[in-house]
Amino acid sequence: MATHSPILMALPGATLLQVTRHGFAEVSLRETPHFRLYSDFTADPDGFVAEALADPR
């Protein structure tokens, strides 16, 4: 099953596989980019959105 749901990824016994250029690699929930993204957002929603919308110039 492919999912980006942190709730499904956190199910006990879940095996998380990350697709890499070398094939599949097993990763922990906290190692996934999606978990880090959600963590950053929930830690500071206003700052996260402001940074995402900031002009890159």
C-alpha positions as CSV (number, residue, x, y, z in Angstrom):
1,M,0.0,0.0,0.0
2,A,1.3,3.4,-0.9
3,T,0.5,6.1,1.6
4,H,1.7,9.4,3.0
5,S,-0.6,9.2,6.0
6,P,1.4,9.5,9.2
7,I,-1.4,7.7,11.0
8,L,-1.1,4.7,8.8
9,M,2.7,4.8,8.8
10,A,2.6,4.7,12.6
11,L,0.6,1.5,12.9
12,P,2.5,-1.0,15.1
13,G,4.3,-3.5,13.0
14,A,4.1,-1.4,9.8
15,T,7.0,-1.8,7.4
16,L,8.0,1.4,5.7
17,L,9.9,1.2,2.5
18,Q,11.4,4.2,0.8
19,V,12.1,4.1,-3.0
20,T,15.6,5.1,-3.8
21,R,17.7,5.0,-7.0
22,H,19.2,1.7,-5.7
23,G,15.8,0.1,-5.0
24,F,13.9,-0.1,-1.7
25,A,15.2,0.8,1.7
26,E,13.4,0.1,5.0
27,V,13.1,3.3,7.1
28,S,11.6,4.3,10.4
29,L,8.6,6.6,10.6
30,R,10.8,9.4,12.0
31,E,13.2,9.1,9.1
32,T,10.6,9.8,6.4
33,P,10.5,13.2,4.8
34,H,6.7,13.2,5.2
35,F,7.0,12.8,9.0
36,R,9.6,15.6,9.2
37,L,7.3,17.8,7.1
38,Y,4.3,17.2,9.4
39,S,6.5,17.7,12.5
40,D,7.8,21.0,11.2
41,F,4.2,22.1,10.4
42,T,2.7,21.1,13.7
43,A,5.6,22.7,15.7
44,D,5.0,26.1,14.1
45,P,2.0,26.3,11.6
46,D,2.3,30.1,11.1
47,G,6.0,30.0,10.6
48,F,5.8,27.0,8.3
49,V,3.2,28.7,6.0
50,A,5.1,32.0,6.0
51,E,8.3,30.3,5.0
52,A,6.5,28.3,2.3
53,L,5.0,31.4,0.9
54,A,8.1,33.6,1.2
55,D,9.5,35.1,-2.0
56,P,12.7,33.2,-2.8
57,R,14.5,36.3,-4.1
